[in-house]
Amino acid sequence: MGNVQVSKAILKAMRREAEASGKDVNGLFEEAAQRLLAHREVEELTHYGKSQGRRLGLKPSDVVRFVREDRNSSSYGDPRPPRQQ
């Protein structure tokens, strides 16, 4: 693992949090980094979805309708492909 520099105030706060939560500081930084990366991924997906919606001329209400229609379809929630008869 590489070294990372943070401000004294952040390190102090993370040490307090580690002590209060019973975790070590490295574990807290790992958790924080994972959450940051996941948040950024959601932001990127949101941006992509909005840009695609604008490109297609969709309104937010259209997206809500599409999701509801999909959820109401007979195959919603079943990840298996339809059975061949």
C-alpha positions as CSV (number, residue, x, y, z in Angstrom):
1,M,0.0,0.0,0.0
2,G,1.3,3.5,-0.8
3,N,1.4,6.4,1.4
4,V,-1.1,9.2,1.3
5,Q,-0.9,12.6,2.8
6,V,-3.9,14.2,4.5
7,S,-4.2,17.3,6.6
8,K,-3.7,17.1,10.3
9,A,-7.3,18.0,10.9
10,I,-8.6,15.1,8.7
11,L,-6.2,12.6,10.3
12,K,-7.2,13.8,13.8
13,A,-10.9,13.3,12.9
14,M,-10.3,9.9,11.4
15,R,-8.4,8.8,14.5
16,R,-11.3,9.9,16.6
17,E,-13.7,8.0,14.4
18,A,-11.6,4.9,14.4
19,E,-11.5,4.9,18.1
20,A,-15.2,5.4,18.4
21,S,-16.1,2.8,15.8
22,G,-13.5,0.2,16.9
23,K,-11.9,0.2,13.4
24,D,-8.4,1.2,12.4
25,V,-7.6,4.4,10.5
26,N,-6.5,2.5,7.4
27,G,-9.8,0.7,7.3
28,L,-11.7,3.9,7.6
29,F,-9.7,5.5,4.8
30,E,-10.3,2.4,2.6
31,E,-14.1,2.6,3.3
32,A,-14.1,6.3,2.5
33,A,-12.3,5.7,-0.7
34,Q,-14.7,3.0,-1.8
35,R,-17.7,5.2,-1.0
36,L,-16.1,8.0,-3.0
37,L,-15.5,5.8,-6.0
38,A,-19.0,4.4,-5.9
39,H,-20.5,7.8,-5.6
40,R,-18.5,9.0,-8.6
41,E,-19.6,6.0,-10.6
42,V,-23.3,6.9,-9.8
43,E,-22.6,10.5,-10.8
44,E,-21.2,9.4,-14.2
45,L,-24.1,7.1,-14.8
46,T,-26.5,9.8,-13.9
47,H,-24.8,12.3,-16.3
48,Y,-24.8,9.7,-19.0
49,G,-28.5,8.9,-18.5
50,K,-29.4,12.6,-18.5
51,S,-27.4,13.3,-21.7
52,Q,-29.0,10.3,-23.4
53,G,-32.5,11.5,-22.3
54,R,-31.8,14.9,-23.7
55,R,-30.5,13.5,-27.0
56,L,-33.6,11.4,-27.3
57,G,-35.9,14.2,-26.3
58,L,-37.2,12.4,-23.2
59,K,-38.7,14.1,-20.1
60,P,-38.2,12.7,-16.6
61,S,-41.9,11.6,-16.6
62,D,-41.1,9.5,-19.7
63,V,-38.4,7.7,-17.8
64,V,-40.7,7.0,-14.9
65,R,-43.3,5.6,-17.2
66,F,-40.7,3.4,-18.9
67,V,-39.5,2.0,-15.6
68,R,-43.1,1.4,-14.4
69,E,-44.0,-0.4,-17.7
70,D,-40.9,-2.5,-17.5
71,R,-41.6,-3.5,-13.8
72,N,-45.1,-4.4,-14.7
73,S,-44.0,-6.7,-17.5
74,S,-44.3,-10.4,-16.9
75,S,-40.6,-11.1,-16.9
76,Y,-39.6,-8.4,-14.3
77,G,-37.6,-9.7,-11.4
78,D,-36.8,-13.1,-13.1
79,P,-33.3,-13.0,-14.4
80,R,-33.7,-16.3,-16.3
81,P,-34.4,-16.2,-20.1
82,P,-37.9,-17.2,-21.2
83,R,-38.4,-21.0,-21.5
84,Q,-38.5,-22.4,-25.0
85,Q,-41.7,-24.4,-25.7
